[in-house]
Amino acid sequence: MRMIMMDVMQWYLLLCAVVCIIRLILGPTTADRLVALNILSGIVLAFLVLSGVRHGRSIYLDVALVYDIFGFLGFLAIARFLKDKMHGEGE
Amino acid sequence: MIIILLLLILILAVYALSTSDLLQGIIALSAVSLLSALLFYLLNAPDVAITEAAVGAGVSTVVFVGVIRYTDRKDHSK
């Protein structure tokens, strides 16, 4: 029963990722795309942790940890770029 | 599940190639790297997935954004 629930949860998260990617492609502004990428990162993080718990192997959790640290740098860089563009190019 | 992931990676890669706004291309490329890390993970290669998540999704996005900060955001060849 527990395994079935974890499998259903994985498919549900994959469906959420598909919907998020549709917004990432169609989003009118760049901020929409950035938020969609951030939500996609959260969904993939939940997927990685769930799959690690399902298989009972602790090395799978390291992937989620490393992605959570380094993915944040990318979002920070894109958000900083958008902020500089919004407030003019001069610094 | 793997086939769906491959289709999503294909769609995002085609979008990243065809868009003329380079920042949107970077965002799509970051999503490609994220989903390919997930793909490596599902194919039982967690060490490759760690490297892909650190280098592909993290560092390369910062480098690309730094590059288009000093150059132009629009692709003038289209």
N, CA and C atoms of all chains as a GROMACS GRO file, in nm:
protein
  507
    1MET      N    1   0.083  -0.120   0.000
    1MET     CA    2   0.000   0.000   0.000
    1MET      C    3   0.087   0.126   0.000
    2ARG      N    4   0.193   0.122   0.082
    2ARG     CA    5   0.282   0.237   0.090
    2ARG      C    6   0.354   0.260  -0.042
    3MET      N    7   0.398   0.150  -0.105
    3MET     CA    8   0.468   0.162  -0.234
    3MET      C    9   0.374   0.215  -0.342
    4ILE      N   10   0.248   0.168  -0.338
    4ILE     CA   11   0.151   0.214  -0.439
    4ILE      C   12   0.128   0.364  -0.424
    5MET      N   13   0.117   0.408  -0.298
    5MET     CA   14   0.095   0.551  -0.276
    5MET      C   15   0.214   0.633  -0.323
    6MET      N   16   0.336   0.580  -0.302
    6MET     CA   17   0.454   0.654  -0.349
    6MET      C   18   0.460   0.659  -0.500
    7ASP      N   19   0.420   0.549  -0.566
    7ASP     CA   20   0.419   0.550  -0.713
    7ASP      C   21   0.317   0.651  -0.766
    8VAL      N   22   0.198   0.650  -0.706
    8VAL     CA   23   0.095   0.746  -0.750
    8VAL      C   24   0.143   0.889  -0.729
    9MET      N   25   0.213   0.911  -0.617
    9MET     CA   26   0.265   1.046  -0.589
    9MET      C   27   0.370   1.087  -0.692
   10GLN      N   28   0.452   0.991  -0.735
   10GLN     CA   29   0.553   1.024  -0.837
   10GLN      C   30   0.488   1.063  -0.969
   11TRP      N   31   0.385   0.989  -1.010
   11TRP     CA   32   0.317   1.025  -1.134
   11TRP      C   33   0.247   1.160  -1.122
   12TYR      N   34   0.193   1.187  -1.002
   12TYR     CA   35   0.126   1.315  -0.981
   12TYR      C   36   0.225   1.431  -0.990
   13LEU      N   37   0.345   1.410  -0.933
   13LEU     CA   38   0.447   1.515  -0.943
   13LEU      C   39   0.493   1.534  -1.086
   14LEU      N   40   0.499   1.424  -1.162
   14LEU     CA   41   0.538   1.437  -1.303
   14LEU      C   42   0.433   1.515  -1.381
   15LEU      N   43   0.305   1.494  -1.348
   15LEU     CA   44   0.198   1.571  -1.413
   15LEU      C   45   0.211   1.720  -1.379
   16CYS      N   46   0.242   1.749  -1.254
   16CYS     CA   47   0.264   1.889  -1.214
   16CYS      C   48   0.382   1.950  -1.291
   17ALA      N   49   0.486   1.870  -1.315
   17ALA     CA   50   0.602   1.920  -1.390
   17ALA      C   51   0.564   1.952  -1.534
   18VAL      N   52   0.477   1.869  -1.593
   18VAL     CA   53   0.433   1.894  -1.731
   18VAL      C   54   0.357   2.027  -1.738
   19VAL      N   55   0.267   2.050  -1.644
   19VAL     CA   56   0.189   2.174  -1.643
   19VAL      C   57   0.280   2.295  -1.625
   20CYS      N   58   0.383   2.276  -1.537
   20CYS     CA   59   0.477   2.384  -1.511
   20CYS      C   60   0.560   2.417  -1.636
   21ILE      N   61   0.594   2.315  -1.714
   21ILE     CA   62   0.673   2.339  -1.834
   21ILE      C   63   0.590   2.409  -1.940
   22ILE      N   64   0.461   2.381  -1.942
   22ILE     CA   65   0.374   2.456  -2.035
   22ILE      C   66   0.377   2.605  -2.002
   23ARG      N   67   0.373   2.637  -1.872
   23ARG     CA   68   0.381   2.779  -1.834
   23ARG      C   69   0.519   2.836  -1.864
   24LEU      N   70   0.622   2.752  -1.850
   24LEU     CA   71   0.757   2.801  -1.878
   24LEU      C   72   0.774   2.836  -2.025
   25ILE      N   73   0.705   2.764  -2.114
   25ILE     CA   74   0.720   2.793  -2.256
   25ILE      C   75   0.628   2.907  -2.298
   26LEU      N   76   0.504   2.910  -2.244
   26LEU     CA   77   0.407   3.007  -2.292
   26LEU      C   78   0.413   3.141  -2.219
   27GLY      N   79   0.479   3.145  -2.103
   27GLY     CA   80   0.470   3.262  -2.016
   27GLY      C   81   0.501   3.393  -2.084
   28PRO      N   82   0.417   3.493  -2.071
   28PRO     CA   83   0.440   3.615  -2.150
   28PRO      C   84   0.564   3.692  -2.108
   29THR      N   85   0.590   3.703  -1.979
   29THR     CA   86   0.706   3.779  -1.934
   29THR      C   87   0.814   3.685  -1.884
   30THR      N   88   0.934   3.741  -1.867
   30THR     CA   89   1.044   3.660  -1.818
   30THR      C   90   1.026   3.622  -1.672
   31ALA      N   91   0.959   3.709  -1.595
   31ALA     CA   92   0.936   3.678  -1.454
   31ALA      C   93   0.847   3.555  -1.438
   32ASP      N   94   0.748   3.541  -1.530
   32ASP     CA   95   0.664   3.420  -1.528
   32ASP      C   96   0.748   3.295  -1.548
   33ARG      N   97   0.842   3.306  -1.642
   33ARG     CA   98   0.926   3.189  -1.672
   33ARG      C   99   1.017   3.158  -1.555
   34LEU      N  100   1.065   3.262  -1.489
   34LEU     CA  101   1.154   3.240  -1.373
   34LEU      C  102   1.078   3.172  -1.259
   35VAL      N  103   0.955   3.217  -1.234
   35VAL     CA  104   0.874   3.155  -1.128
   35VAL      C  105   0.841   3.012  -1.164
   36ALA      N  106   0.812   2.987  -1.294
   36ALA     CA  107   0.783   2.850  -1.338
   36ALA      C  108   0.905   2.760  -1.318
   37LEU      N  109   1.023   2.814  -1.346
   37LEU     CA  110   1.146   2.735  -1.327
   37LEU      C  111   1.169   2.707  -1.179
   38ASN      N  112   1.137   2.803  -1.094
   38ASN     CA  113   1.154   2.784  -0.951
   38ASN      C  114   1.059   2.677  -0.898
   39ILE      N  115   0.933   2.681  -0.945
   39ILE     CA  116   0.836   2.580  -0.902
   39ILE      C  117   0.876   2.442  -0.955
   40LEU      N  118   0.929   2.440  -1.078
   40LEU     CA  119   0.975   2.314  -1.136
   40LEU      C  120   1.090   2.256  -1.054
   41SER      N  121   1.176   2.345  -1.005
   41SER     CA  122   1.285   2.299  -0.919
   41SER      C  123   1.231   2.236  -0.790
   42GLY      N  124   1.128   2.300  -0.732
   42GLY     CA  125   1.068   2.243  -0.612
   42GLY      C  126   1.004   2.108  -0.637
   43ILE      N  127   0.936   2.094  -0.753
   43ILE     CA  128   0.871   1.968  -0.787
   43ILE      C  129   0.974   1.858  -0.806
   44VAL      N  130   1.083   1.890  -0.877
   44VAL     CA  131   1.186   1.789  -0.900
   44VAL      C  132   1.254   1.750  -0.769
   45LEU      N  133   1.270   1.849  -0.680
   45LEU     CA  134   1.328   1.821  -0.548
   45LEU      C  135   1.239   1.723  -0.471
   46ALA      N  136   1.108   1.747  -0.472
   46ALA     CA  137   1.016   1.655  -0.404
   46ALA      C  138   1.021   1.517  -0.467
   47PHE      N  139   1.034   1.515  -0.602
   47PHE     CA  140   1.040   1.386  -0.673
   47PHE      C  141   1.165   1.308  -0.632
   48LEU      N  142   1.279   1.379  -0.622
   48LEU     CA  143   1.404   1.312  -0.588
   48LEU      C  144   1.398   1.255  -0.447
   49VAL      N  145   1.345   1.334  -0.351
   49VAL     CA  146   1.337   1.287  -0.214
   49VAL      C  147   1.241   1.169  -0.203
   50LEU      N  148   1.129   1.180  -0.275
   50LEU     CA  149   1.029   1.072  -0.270
   50LEU      C  150   1.086   0.943  -0.329
   51SER      N  151   1.160   0.956  -0.439
   51SER     CA  152   1.217   0.836  -0.500
   51SER      C  153   1.327   0.777  -0.412
   52GLY      N  154   1.402   0.865  -0.344
   52GLY     CA  155   1.503   0.815  -0.252
   52GLY      C  156   1.442   0.740  -0.135
   53VAL      N  157   1.332   0.791  -0.083
   53VAL     CA  158   1.264   0.722   0.027
   53VAL      C  159   1.205   0.590  -0.021
   54ARG      N  160   1.155   0.591  -0.146
   54ARG     CA  161   1.091   0.470  -0.196
   54ARG      C  162   1.192   0.356  -0.213
   55HIS      N  163   1.310   0.390  -0.263
   55HIS     CA  164   1.410   0.286  -0.282
   55HIS      C  165   1.496   0.263  -0.158
   56GLY      N  166   1.483   0.351  -0.057
   56GLY     CA  167   1.554   0.330   0.067
   56GLY      C  168   1.705   0.344   0.057
   57ARG      N  169   1.752   0.429  -0.035
   57ARG     CA  170   1.896   0.448  -0.049
   57ARG      C  171   1.930   0.593  -0.019
   58SER      N  172   2.026   0.613   0.072
   58SER     CA  173   2.050   0.748   0.120
   58SER      C  174   2.134   0.830   0.023
   59ILE      N  175   2.204   0.766  -0.073
   59ILE     CA  176   2.285   0.845  -0.167
   59ILE      C  177   2.194   0.924  -0.262
   60TYR      N  178   2.069   0.876  -0.279
   60TYR     CA  179   1.977   0.948  -0.366
   60TYR      C  180   1.938   1.082  -0.307
   61LEU      N  181   1.948   1.096  -0.174
   61LEU     CA  182   1.912   1.224  -0.114
   61LEU      C  183   2.020   1.329  -0.138
   62ASP      N  184   2.144   1.284  -0.165
   62ASP     CA  185   2.252   1.380  -0.190
   62ASP      C  186   2.228   1.457  -0.319
   63VAL      N  187   2.168   1.392  -0.418
   63VAL     CA  188   2.137   1.462  -0.543
   63VAL      C  189   2.044   1.579  -0.516
   64ALA      N  190   1.941   1.554  -0.435
   64ALA     CA  191   1.845   1.660  -0.402
   64ALA      C  192   1.913   1.774  -0.327
   65LEU      N  193   2.004   1.737  -0.235
   65LEU     CA  194   2.074   1.838  -0.156
   65LEU      C  195   2.161   1.927  -0.244
   66VAL      N  196   2.241   1.863  -0.332
   66VAL     CA  197   2.331   1.939  -0.419
   66VAL      C  198   2.252   2.026  -0.515
   67TYR      N  199   2.142   1.973  -0.569
   67TYR     CA  200   2.066   2.056  -0.663
   67TYR      C  201   2.003   2.174  -0.592
   68ASP      N  202   1.958   2.152  -0.468
   68ASP     CA  203   1.892   2.262  -0.398
   68ASP      C  204   1.990   2.376  -0.369
   69ILE      N  205   2.116   2.340  -0.341
   69ILE     CA  206   2.215   2.446  -0.314
   69ILE      C  207   2.252   2.519  -0.442
   70PHE      N  208   2.287   2.443  -0.547
   70PHE     CA  209   2.341   2.507  -0.666
   70PHE      C  210   2.233   2.567  -0.756
   71GLY      N  211   2.112   2.511  -0.751
   71GLY     CA  212   2.005   2.568  -0.831
   71GLY      C  213   1.967   2.707  -0.782
   72PHE      N  214   1.981   2.727  -0.652
   72PHE     CA  215   1.947   2.858  -0.595
   72PHE      C  216   2.037   2.968  -0.651
   73LEU      N  217   2.164   2.934  -0.678
   73LEU     CA  218   2.255   3.033  -0.736
   73LEU      C  219   2.208   3.080  -0.872
   74GLY      N  220   2.159   2.987  -0.952
   74GLY     CA  221   2.110   3.024  -1.084
   74GLY      C  222   1.991   3.116  -1.078
   75PHE      N  223   1.895   3.084  -0.989
   75PHE     CA  224   1.777   3.171  -0.977
   75PHE      C  225   1.817   3.310  -0.927
   76LEU      N  226   1.916   3.310  -0.835
   76LEU     CA  227   1.963   3.438  -0.782
   76LEU      C  228   2.025   3.522  -0.892
   77ALA      N  229   2.102   3.459  -0.982
   77ALA     CA  230   2.166   3.533  -1.090
   77ALA      C  231   2.061   3.590  -1.186
   78ILE      N  232   1.960   3.510  -1.220
   78ILE     CA  233   1.857   3.557  -1.314
   78ILE      C  234   1.775   3.670  -1.250
   79ALA      N  235   1.742   3.655  -1.121
   79ALA     CA  236   1.664   3.758  -1.054
   79ALA      C  237   1.743   3.888  -1.044
   80ARG      N  238   1.875   3.877  -1.019
   80ARG     CA  239   1.960   3.997  -1.013
   80ARG      C  240   1.967   4.066  -1.148
   81PHE      N  241   1.972   3.985  -1.256
   81PHE     CA  242   1.972   4.041  -1.390
   81PHE      C  243   1.843   4.117  -1.418
   82LEU      N  244   1.730   4.058  -1.379
   82LEU     CA  245   1.601   4.125  -1.402
   82LEU      C  246   1.592   4.254  -1.320
   83LYS      N  247   1.645   4.252  -1.200
   83LYS     CA  248   1.641   4.372  -1.115
   83LYS      C  249   1.724   4.485  -1.175
   84ASP      N  250   1.843   4.451  -1.226
   84ASP     CA  251   1.927   4.554  -1.287
   84ASP      C  252   1.863   4.610  -1.413
   85LYS      N  253   1.794   4.524  -1.487
   85LYS     CA  254   1.730   4.571  -1.609
   85LYS      C  255   1.612   4.662  -1.576
   86MET      N  256   1.543   4.630  -1.465
   86MET     CA  257   1.426   4.710  -1.429
   86MET      C  258   1.466   4.848  -1.378
   87HIS      N  259   1.578   4.855  -1.306
   87HIS     CA  260   1.622   4.982  -1.250
   87HIS      C  261   1.722   5.056  -1.337
   88GLY      N  262   1.729   5.023  -1.462
   88GLY     CA  263   1.822   5.090  -1.552
   88GLY      C  264   1.957   5.021  -1.551
   89GLU      N  265   2.030   5.041  -1.658
   89GLU     CA  266   2.156   4.968  -1.674
   89GLU      C  267   2.268   5.025  -1.590
   90GLY      N  268   2.262   5.157  -1.556
   90GLY     CA  269   2.374   5.217  -1.486
   90GLY      C  270   2.383   5.171  -1.341
   91GLU      N  271   2.504   5.147  -1.294
   91GLU     CA  272   2.524   5.107  -1.156
   91GLU      C  273   2.628   5.195  -1.090
   92MET      N  274   0.758   0.667  -1.768
   92MET     CA  275   0.804   0.788  -1.700
   92MET      C  276   0.930   0.845  -1.768
   93ILE      N  277   1.019   0.754  -1.812
   93ILE     CA  278   1.141   0.799  -1.880
   93ILE      C  279   1.108   0.858  -2.017
   94ILE      N  280   1.008   0.799  -2.085
   94ILE     CA  281   0.971   0.850  -2.218
   94ILE      C  282   0.911   0.990  -2.205
   95ILE      N  283   0.829   1.011  -2.103
   95ILE     CA  284   0.770   1.144  -2.082
   95ILE      C  285   0.880   1.246  -2.054
   96LEU      N  286   0.979   1.206  -1.972
   96LEU     CA  287   1.090   1.298  -1.943
   96LEU      C  288   1.170   1.331  -2.068
   97LEU      N  289   1.192   1.230  -2.152
   97LEU     CA  290   1.267   1.256  -2.276
   97LEU      C  291   1.190   1.350  -2.368
   98LEU      N  292   1.058   1.334  -2.374
   98LEU     CA  293   0.978   1.423  -2.458
   98LEU      C  294   0.983   1.567  -2.405
   99LEU      N  295   0.977   1.582  -2.271
   99LEU     CA  296   0.984   1.717  -2.214
   99LEU      C  297   1.118   1.782  -2.242
  100ILE      N  298   1.227   1.702  -2.231
  100ILE     CA  299   1.361   1.755  -2.260
  100ILE      C  300   1.370   1.798  -2.406
  101LEU      N  301   1.309   1.719  -2.496
  101LEU     CA  302   1.312   1.754  -2.638
  101LEU      C  303   1.238   1.884  -2.665
  102ILE      N  304   1.119   1.898  -2.603
  102ILE     CA  305   1.040   2.020  -2.625
  102ILE      C  306   1.116   2.144  -2.574
  103LEU      N  307   1.174   2.130  -2.454
  103LEU     CA  308   1.245   2.244  -2.397
  103LEU      C  309   1.371   2.277  -2.477
  104ALA      N  310   1.438   2.176  -2.530
  104ALA     CA  311   1.560   2.203  -2.608
  104ALA      C  312   1.525   2.273  -2.739
  105VAL      N  313   1.414   2.231  -2.804
  105VAL     CA  314   1.373   2.298  -2.927
  105VAL      C  315   1.334   2.442  -2.899
  106TYR      N  316   1.268   2.465  -2.785
  106TYR     CA  317   1.232   2.602  -2.749
  106TYR      C  318   1.356   2.687  -2.722
  107ALA      N  319   1.454   2.628  -2.652
  107ALA     CA  320   1.575   2.704  -2.621
  107ALA      C  321   1.653   2.737  -2.746
  108LEU      N  322   1.645   2.652  -2.848
  108LEU     CA  323   1.714   2.683  -2.973
  108LEU      C  324   1.640   2.786  -3.055
  109SER      N  325   1.506   2.786  -3.050
  109SER     CA  326   1.431   2.866  -3.146
  109SER      C  327   1.396   3.005  -3.093
  110THR      N  328   1.409   3.030  -2.963
  110THR     CA  329   1.371   3.162  -2.914
  110THR      C  330   1.478   3.265  -2.948
  111SER      N  331   1.433   3.390  -2.962
  111SER     CA  332   1.529   3.495  -2.997
  111SER      C  333   1.571   3.576  -2.875
  112ASP      N  334   1.503   3.556  -2.761
  112ASP     CA  335   1.544   3.621  -2.636
  112ASP      C  336   1.638   3.524  -2.562
  113LEU      N  337   1.760   3.569  -2.542
  113LEU     CA  338   1.860   3.475  -2.490
  113LEU      C  339   1.836   3.442  -2.343
  114LEU      N  340   1.775   3.532  -2.266
  114LEU     CA  341   1.748   3.502  -2.126
  114LEU      C  342   1.645   3.390  -2.113
  115GLN      N  343   1.544   3.392  -2.202
  115GLN     CA  344   1.446   3.282  -2.200
  115GLN      C  345   1.511   3.152  -2.244
  116GLY      N  346   1.607   3.161  -2.335
  116GLY     CA  347   1.682   3.042  -2.374
  116GLY      C  348   1.762   2.986  -2.258
  117ILE      N  349   1.818   3.076  -2.176
  117ILE     CA  350   1.894   3.029  -2.059
  117ILE      C  351   1.802   2.960  -1.960
  118ILE      N  352   1.682   3.018  -1.940
  118ILE     CA  353   1.588   2.956  -1.846
  118ILE      C  354   1.546   2.818  -1.896
  119ALA      N  355   1.519   2.806  -2.026
  119ALA     CA  356   1.482   2.676  -2.082
  119ALA      C  357   1.598   2.578  -2.072
  120LEU      N  358   1.720   2.628  -2.090
  120LEU     CA  359   1.838   2.540  -2.081
  120LEU      C  360   1.859   2.492  -1.938
  121SER      N  361   1.828   2.579  -1.842
  121SER     CA  362   1.837   2.537  -1.702
  121SER      C  363   1.735   2.428  -1.671
  122ALA      N  364   1.614   2.442  -1.729
  122ALA     CA  365   1.513   2.338  -1.709
  122ALA      C  366   1.554   2.208  -1.776
  123VAL      N  367   1.618   2.217  -1.894
  123VAL     CA  368   1.669   2.096  -1.963
  123VAL      C  369   1.770   2.024  -1.874
  124SER      N  370   1.860   2.104  -1.815
  124SER     CA  371   1.962   2.044  -1.730
  124SER      C  372   1.903   1.980  -1.605
  125LEU      N  373   1.801   2.048  -1.550
  125LEU     CA  374   1.732   1.993  -1.433
  125LEU      C  375   1.664   1.861  -1.464
  126LEU      N  376   1.593   1.856  -1.578
  126LEU     CA  377   1.522   1.733  -1.613
  126LEU      C  378   1.619   1.623  -1.655
  127SER      N  379   1.734   1.659  -1.713
  127SER     CA  380   1.828   1.553  -1.747
  127SER      C  381   1.896   1.498  -1.623
  128ALA      N  382   1.913   1.583  -1.519
  128ALA     CA  383   1.962   1.531  -1.392
  128ALA      C  384   1.862   1.431  -1.333
  129LEU      N  385   1.732   1.464  -1.346
  129LEU     CA  386   1.628   1.371  -1.299
  129LEU      C  387   1.630   1.242  -1.380
  130LEU      N  388   1.660   1.255  -1.509
  130LEU     CA  389   1.664   1.136  -1.597
  130LEU      C  390   1.780   1.045  -1.558
  131PHE      N  391   1.898   1.105  -1.533
  131PHE     CA  392   2.012   1.024  -1.489
  131PHE      C  393   1.982   0.955  -1.357
  132TYR      N  394   1.909   1.026  -1.272
  132TYR     CA  395   1.872   0.971  -1.142
  132TYR      C  396   1.780   0.850  -1.158
  133LEU      N  397   1.685   0.860  -1.250
  133LEU     CA  398   1.593   0.749  -1.270
  133LEU      C  399   1.661   0.632  -1.340
  134LEU      N  400   1.771   0.658  -1.411
  134LEU     CA  401   1.843   0.550  -1.478
  134LEU      C  402   1.953   0.492  -1.388
  135ASN      N  403   1.939   0.513  -1.256
  135ASN     CA  404   2.028   0.454  -1.155
  135ASN      C  405   2.172   0.501  -1.167
  136ALA      N  406   2.191   0.631  -1.195
  136ALA     CA  407   2.326   0.686  -1.194
  136ALA      C  408   2.326   0.811  -1.106
  137PRO      N  409   2.320   0.796  -0.974
  137PRO     CA  410   2.307   0.916  -0.890
  137PRO      C  411   2.431   1.004  -0.888
  138ASP      N  412   2.550   0.946  -0.912
  138ASP     CA  413   2.670   1.030  -0.912
  138ASP      C  414   2.675   1.121  -1.034
  139VAL      N  415   2.632   1.068  -1.149
  139VAL     CA  416   2.622   1.152  -1.268
  139VAL      C  417   2.517   1.261  -1.247
  140ALA      N  418   2.410   1.226  -1.177
  140ALA     CA  419   2.304   1.324  -1.152
  140ALA      C  420   2.354   1.435  -1.060
  141ILE      N  421   2.440   1.400  -0.962
  141ILE     CA  422   2.497   1.504  -0.875
  141ILE      C  423   2.581   1.601  -0.957
  142THR      N  424   2.664   1.547  -1.047
  142THR     CA  425   2.749   1.634  -1.128
  142THR      C  426   2.667   1.721  -1.221
  143GLU      N  427   2.564   1.662  -1.281
  143GLU     CA  428   2.479   1.738  -1.372
  143GLU      C  429   2.404   1.849  -1.298
  144ALA      N  430   2.358   1.819  -1.176
  144ALA     CA  431   2.284   1.920  -1.100
  144ALA      C  432   2.377   2.032  -1.057
  145ALA      N  433   2.501   2.000  -1.021
  145ALA     CA  434   2.591   2.105  -0.974
  145ALA      C  435   2.642   2.190  -1.089
  146VAL      N  436   2.691   2.125  -1.195
  146VAL     CA  437   2.753   2.200  -1.305
  146VAL      C  438   2.648   2.252  -1.402
  147GLY      N  439   2.559   2.166  -1.445
  147GLY     CA  440   2.464   2.205  -1.550
  147GLY      C  441   2.362   2.305  -1.502
  148ALA      N  442   2.295   2.274  -1.391
  148ALA     CA  443   2.186   2.361  -1.348
  148ALA      C  444   2.235   2.479  -1.267
  149GLY      N  445   2.347   2.465  -1.196
  149GLY     CA  446   2.391   2.572  -1.110
  149GLY      C  447   2.489   2.666  -1.175
  150VAL      N  448   2.608   2.616  -1.203
  150VAL     CA  449   2.718   2.704  -1.243
  150VAL      C  450   2.699   2.758  -1.384
  151SER      N  451   2.652   2.673  -1.477
  151SER     CA  452   2.644   2.720  -1.616
  151SER      C  453   2.539   2.828  -1.631
  152THR      N  454   2.430   2.823  -1.550
  152THR     CA  455   2.330   2.929  -1.556
  152THR      C  456   2.389   3.063  -1.513
  153VAL      N  457   2.470   3.059  -1.406
  153VAL     CA  458   2.533   3.182  -1.357
  153VAL      C  459   2.629   3.238  -1.462
  154VAL      N  460   2.706   3.148  -1.526
  154VAL     CA  461   2.801   3.193  -1.628
  154VAL      C  462   2.729   3.254  -1.748
  155PHE      N  463   2.620   3.190  -1.792
  155PHE     CA  464   2.546   3.241  -1.908
  155PHE      C  465   2.482   3.376  -1.878
  156VAL      N  466   2.425   3.392  -1.759
  156VAL     CA  467   2.364   3.520  -1.723
  156VAL      C  468   2.471   3.628  -1.714
  157GLY      N  469   2.589   3.592  -1.661
  157GLY     CA  470   2.698   3.689  -1.659
  157GLY      C  471   2.743   3.730  -1.797
  158VAL      N  472   2.740   3.635  -1.891
  158VAL     CA  473   2.779   3.669  -2.028
  158VAL      C  474   2.678   3.763  -2.091
  159ILE      N  475   2.548   3.735  -2.079
  159ILE     CA  476   2.453   3.826  -2.146
  159ILE      C  477   2.437   3.956  -2.069
  160ARG      N  478   2.489   3.965  -1.947
  160ARG     CA  479   2.490   4.094  -1.880
  160ARG      C  480   2.590   4.188  -1.949
  161TYR      N  481   2.702   4.134  -1.995
  161TYR     CA  482   2.803   4.218  -2.060
  161TYR      C  483   2.786   4.227  -2.211
  162THR      N  484   2.699   4.146  -2.268
  162THR     CA  485   2.673   4.157  -2.412
  162THR      C  486   2.528   4.198  -2.431
  163ASP      N  487   2.466   4.152  -2.538
  163ASP     CA  488   2.329   4.193  -2.568
  163ASP      C  489   2.234   4.078  -2.540
  164ARG      N  490   2.111   4.115  -2.501
  164ARG     CA  491   2.014   4.012  -2.466
  164ARG      C  492   1.944   3.953  -2.589
  165LYS      N  493   1.932   4.034  -2.693
  165LYS     CA  494   1.858   3.988  -2.812
  165LYS      C  495   1.951   3.917  -2.909
  166ASP      N  496   1.895   3.820  -2.977
  166ASP     CA  497   1.969   3.751  -3.081
  166ASP      C  498   1.943   3.823  -3.213
  167HIS      N  499   2.045   3.889  -3.266
  167HIS     CA  500   2.024   3.973  -3.385
  167HIS      C  501   2.030   3.895  -3.515
  168SER      N  502   2.058   3.767  -3.508
  168SER     CA  503   2.071   3.692  -3.633
  168SER      C  504   1.937   3.643  -3.685
  169LYS      N  505   1.825   3.675  -3.614
  169LYS     CA  506   1.696   3.625  -3.661
  169LYS      C  507   1.608   3.741  -3.706
   0.00000   0.00000   0.00000
